[in-house]
Amino acid sequence: MSIQEQIDAYIASQPEPKRSDLQALHQRILQVSPDCRRWFNDGKNSEGKIVSNPNIGYGFYTIQYADGSSREFFRIGLSANTTGISVYIMGIPDKTYLATTYGKSLGKASVTGYCIKFKNLKDINVAVLEAAVRYGLEGQF
């Protein structure tokens, strides 16, 4: 199954209104960056155990480890969770940036160092979320 087929199946597996919200966010992210690399992580480790919620990923950056090794990872993650939807903005070194820059104008969302979590798309200012996604995809931090 291709990455796009995995993404489509994941979105289709969600109950409404989460399914429509995820589809709308997926399309909006692709409008922001139509040629970005796409990822799908099913949330399982190498032993097949579920260790996280599945994630749709967009863009990429290289994580450098202290031992000199590195790996690629997505810049933006989109995931359904038990209470709604999470949007992850990865690689930002300043863990207060999202909250101080976007938190007050997002609407009904909780914002941590790299995650914006909300119940429904209608509860947030989508233009502000899009600005945060653009910032994350540009990756010029």
SVG drawing of the C-alpha trace seen along z (x, -y; Angstrom):
<svg xmlns="http://www.w3.org/2000/svg" viewBox="-20 -36 50 44">
<polyline fill="none" stroke="black" stroke-width="0.4" points="0.0,0.0 1.4,-3.4 1.8,-6.2 -1.1,-8.1 -3.3,-5.0 -2.3,-4.5 -3.1,-8.2 -6.5,-7.9 -7.3,-4.7 -6.4,-6.3 -8.5,-9.3 -11.4,-7.1 -11.2,-5.0 -12.0,-8.0 -15.5,-8.7 -17.2,-11.9 -16.7,-14.8 -13.0,-13.9 -12.8,-12.4 -13.9,-15.5 -11.7,-17.7 -8.6,-15.5 -9.4,-15.5 -9.8,-19.3 -6.5,-19.8 -4.7,-17.3 -5.9,-19.2 -5.0,-22.6 -1.4,-21.4 -1.1,-20.1 -2.2,-23.6 0.5,-25.2 3.2,-22.8 1.9,-20.7 5.2,-19.0 6.2,-18.2 7.3,-14.8 4.5,-12.7 4.9,-10.1 2.6,-7.7 3.5,-6.2 1.1,-3.5 2.1,-4.0 3.7,-0.6 7.2,0.2 9.5,2.9 7.8,5.6 4.3,4.6 3.2,3.1 1.3,-0.2 3.4,-2.9 1.8,-6.0 -1.2,-7.3 -0.8,-6.9 0.6,-10.1 0.4,-11.7 3.7,-13.5 4.6,-16.4 8.0,-17.7 11.2,-16.5 14.3,-17.5 17.3,-15.7 17.8,-15.0 21.4,-14.9 22.3,-12.8 25.1,-13.4 26.8,-10.1 27.1,-11.5 24.2,-9.5 21.2,-11.0 17.7,-10.2 15.1,-12.0 11.7,-12.9 8.6,-14.8 8.3,-18.5 4.5,-18.6 2.5,-15.7 -1.3,-15.3 -3.0,-12.8 -6.4,-11.8 -6.4,-11.4 -9.0,-10.3 -10.3,-13.9 -9.8,-15.4 -6.8,-16.2 -3.2,-17.0 -0.9,-18.9 2.8,-18.5 5.3,-21.1 8.7,-19.4 12.2,-20.7 11.5,-24.0 14.3,-24.6 12.4,-27.2 9.8,-25.2 7.8,-28.4 7.5,-29.7 4.3,-28.0 2.4,-29.0 3.7,-32.6 3.3,-33.2 0.0,-31.4 -1.5,-30.3 -3.8,-33.2 -5.2,-33.6 -5.8,-29.9 -9.1,-29.6 -10.0,-26.5 -6.6,-24.7 -3.9,-23.6 -0.4,-24.4 2.8,-22.8 6.4,-23.0 5.6,-21.2 1.9,-20.2 -1.4,-22.0 -4.3,-20.0 -8.0,-20.8 -11.3,-19.0 -12.9,-20.2 -11.7,-22.4 -14.6,-24.7 -13.2,-25.5 -10.0,-27.1 -8.8,-29.9 -7.7,-27.8 -5.8,-30.8 -3.6,-30.9 -3.1,-27.1 -2.1,-27.4 0.5,-30.2 2.0,-27.8 2.1,-25.0 3.8,-27.3 6.4,-28.3 7.0,-24.6 7.4,-23.6 9.7,-26.5 11.9,-25.2 14.0,-28.4 14.4,-28.4"/>
</svg>
